Amino acid sequence: IRQAAQAVLMRAHYALEAGRDGEVMEELGAVLVMGRNTGAGGTLVNTMLAIGVEDTVNRFVAENFTRFSPQALQSFLKQVDAAPPRPTVKHAMAIEKAAFWEWFIVKLEALRATPSQNNAEAVRELLASGLGSGAEVDRIIEKAGNTPDQLIAYFREVEPLYAAIQKAADATPSQLEHEANTIRQLTEGSSNAIAQII
């Protein structure tokens, strides 16, 4: 996605030099729509990619604003208005919380509901399936314990961090530094390995 956006910007520089501002705006509008469609996936990575692509397009338009005809600018505005909605970090964090934190808790609760001799191994496999690294899994189990109850409690410890991230996503620019400091305190002041992953 980023490479496609960069390629369009390179072509846009040449097309703008050649006086083809309408063509530039068509391509920029298409890249912006592509970026927003990427954000429709809902994950934080997709959202950040979408925001980055839109920022790149908007910067190019702003830097070259006086070089565009009113018709080309109007065409671009129509494309922006017709584009899918802009993804938000707040929405992405809600998806991340459901897909990571809540998913693990549901799976651990299912393991707790069906106790067996292999629960410790099942817990390890579950954590490895979502976290990958054996060292990371070992660190979490060492800190939390290897029973479903212990791990559920350990995962629940980071719920305030998700709440703080959601609050920061809604913050006004004047509130953002305060909210960022709150997140920093929650992560740096926590010995919870899950808080460090988020």
C-alpha positions as CSV (number, residue, x, y, z in Angstrom):
1,I,0.0,0.0,0.0
2,R,2.7,2.5,1.0
3,Q,4.8,1.6,-2.1
4,A,1.8,2.1,-4.3
5,A,1.1,5.5,-2.8
6,Q,4.8,6.5,-3.2
7,A,4.7,5.3,-6.9
8,V,1.6,7.5,-7.5
9,L,3.3,10.5,-5.9
10,M,6.3,10.1,-8.1
11,R,4.1,9.9,-11.2
12,A,2.1,12.9,-9.8
13,H,5.2,15.1,-9.7
14,Y,5.9,14.5,-13.4
15,A,2.3,14.8,-14.4
16,L,1.9,18.0,-12.5
17,E,5.0,19.4,-14.2
18,A,3.4,18.5,-17.6
19,G,0.2,20.4,-16.6
20,R,-1.9,17.3,-16.2
21,D,-3.4,18.3,-12.8
22,G,-6.7,16.5,-13.5
23,E,-4.9,13.2,-14.1
24,V,-2.9,13.8,-10.8
25,M,-6.1,14.3,-8.8
26,E,-7.7,11.2,-10.3
27,E,-4.7,9.1,-9.2
28,L,-4.4,10.8,-5.8
29,G,-8.1,10.2,-5.2
30,A,-7.8,6.6,-6.1
31,V,-4.9,6.1,-3.7
32,L,-6.8,7.8,-0.9
33,V,-9.8,5.5,-1.5
34,M,-7.4,2.5,-1.6
35,G,-6.0,3.6,1.8
36,R,-9.4,4.0,3.4
37,N,-10.4,0.6,2.1
38,T,-7.3,-0.8,3.7
39,G,-8.5,0.7,7.0
40,A,-11.8,-1.1,6.6
41,G,-10.1,-4.2,7.9
42,G,-10.4,-2.6,11.3
43,T,-7.1,-3.7,12.8
44,L,-4.7,-1.1,14.2
45,V,-2.1,-1.9,11.6
46,N,-4.7,-1.4,8.8
47,T,-5.9,1.8,10.4
48,M,-2.4,3.2,10.7
49,L,-1.7,2.3,7.1
50,A,-4.9,4.0,6.0
51,I,-4.1,7.1,8.0
52,G,-0.5,7.2,6.7
53,V,-1.7,7.0,3.0
54,E,-4.2,9.7,3.5
55,D,-1.7,11.9,5.2
56,T,0.7,11.4,2.3
57,V,-1.9,12.3,-0.2
58,N,-3.1,15.4,1.8
59,R,0.4,16.7,2.2
60,F,1.1,16.4,-1.5
61,V,-2.1,18.3,-2.3
62,A,-1.4,21.0,0.3
63,E,2.2,21.4,-0.9
64,N,1.1,21.8,-4.5
65,F,-2.3,23.5,-3.9
66,T,-1.6,26.5,-6.0
67,R,-0.6,24.3,-9.0
68,F,-4.1,22.7,-9.3
69,S,-6.9,24.2,-11.2
70,P,-10.3,24.7,-9.5
71,Q,-11.7,21.9,-11.6
72,A,-9.0,19.5,-10.5
73,L,-9.5,20.4,-6.8
74,Q,-13.3,20.0,-7.2
75,S,-12.7,16.6,-8.7
76,F,-10.5,15.6,-5.8
77,L,-13.1,16.8,-3.3
78,K,-15.8,14.7,-5.0
79,Q,-13.5,11.6,-4.7
80,V,-12.8,12.3,-1.0
81,D,-16.6,12.7,-0.3
82,A,-17.4,9.5,-2.1
83,A,-14.6,7.5,-0.4
84,P,-15.3,5.1,2.4
85,P,-15.3,6.6,5.9
86,R,-12.0,7.3,7.5
87,P,-10.9,4.6,9.9
88,T,-10.3,5.6,13.5
89,V,-7.8,4.5,16.1
90,K,-10.7,4.2,18.6
91,H,-12.5,1.7,16.4
92,A,-9.3,-0.2,15.7
93,M,-8.5,-0.5,19.4
94,A,-12.0,-1.9,20.0
95,I,-11.3,-4.5,17.3
96,E,-7.8,-5.2,18.8
97,K,-9.3,-5.6,22.3
98,A,-11.9,-8.1,21.0
99,A,-9.5,-10.0,18.7
100,F,-6.7,-10.3,21.3
101,W,-7.6,-9.7,24.9
102,E,-11.2,-10.9,24.9
103,W,-10.4,-13.8,22.6
104,F,-7.7,-15.1,25.0
105,I,-10.1,-14.7,28.0
106,V,-12.8,-16.6,26.2
107,K,-10.4,-19.4,25.3
108,L,-9.0,-19.6,28.8
109,E,-12.5,-19.7,30.3
110,A,-13.2,-22.7,28.0
111,L,-10.1,-24.4,29.2
112,R,-11.1,-23.7,32.8
113,A,-14.6,-25.2,32.1
114,T,-13.0,-28.5,30.9
115,P,-10.2,-29.2,33.3
116,S,-7.8,-32.0,32.4
117,Q,-4.3,-33.2,33.2
118,N,-3.1,-31.5,30.0
119,N,-4.4,-28.0,30.9
120,A,-0.9,-26.6,31.5
121,E,0.1,-27.8,28.0
122,A,-3.1,-26.5,26.5
123,V,-2.5,-23.1,28.1
124,R,1.0,-23.0,26.7
125,E,-0.3,-23.9,23.2
126,L,-3.0,-21.3,23.4
127,L,-0.6,-18.6,24.3
128,A,1.9,-19.7,21.7
129,S,-0.9,-19.6,19.0
130,G,-1.5,-15.9,19.6
131,L,1.9,-14.7,20.8
132,G,4.2,-17.0,18.8
133,S,7.4,-16.6,20.8
134,G,8.2,-19.4,23.2
135,A,10.3,-17.0,25.3
136,E,7.3,-14.6,25.5
137,V,5.0,-17.4,26.5
138,D,7.4,-18.6,29.2
139,R,7.7,-15.1,30.5
140,I,3.9,-14.7,30.8
141,I,3.5,-18.1,32.4
142,E,6.3,-17.3,34.9
143,K,4.6,-14.1,35.9
144,A,1.0,-15.2,35.9
145,G,1.0,-18.9,36.5
146,N,-0.1,-21.7,34.1
147,T,-3.6,-22.3,35.2
148,P,-6.5,-20.8,33.3
149,D,-7.7,-19.0,36.4
150,Q,-4.3,-17.4,37.0
151,L,-4.0,-16.3,33.4
152,I,-7.5,-14.9,33.2
153,A,-6.7,-12.7,36.2
154,Y,-3.4,-11.7,34.6
155,F,-5.1,-10.7,31.3
156,R,-7.8,-8.8,33.2
157,E,-5.1,-6.7,34.9
158,V,-4.5,-4.9,31.6
159,E,-8.2,-3.8,31.0
160,P,-7.4,-0.3,32.4
161,L,-4.8,0.0,29.7
162,Y,-7.3,-0.6,26.9
163,A,-9.7,1.9,28.6
164,A,-6.8,4.5,28.6
165,I,-6.0,3.9,25.0
166,Q,-9.7,4.3,24.1
167,K,-9.8,7.6,26.1
168,A,-6.7,8.8,24.3
169,A,-8.3,8.0,20.9
170,D,-11.2,10.4,21.8
171,A,-8.9,13.1,23.3
172,T,-8.8,16.6,21.9
173,P,-5.3,17.8,20.9
174,S,-5.0,19.7,24.2
175,Q,-5.8,16.5,26.2
176,L,-3.6,14.2,24.2
177,E,-0.4,14.7,26.1
178,H,-2.1,14.0,29.4
179,E,-3.7,10.8,28.0
180,A,-0.4,9.6,26.5
181,N,1.3,10.1,29.8
182,T,-1.5,8.0,31.5
183,I,-0.8,5.2,28.9
184,R,2.9,5.5,29.5
185,Q,2.5,5.2,33.3
186,L,0.2,2.2,32.9
187,T,2.7,0.3,30.6
188,E,6.0,1.4,32.2
189,G,4.7,1.0,35.7
190,S,3.3,-2.4,35.1
191,S,5.2,-5.7,35.6
192,N,2.4,-7.4,33.5
193,A,4.0,-8.8,30.3
194,I,0.7,-8.5,28.4
195,A,0.8,-4.7,29.0
196,Q,4.2,-4.6,27.4
197,I,2.8,-6.4,24.3
198,I,-0.1,-4.1,23.8
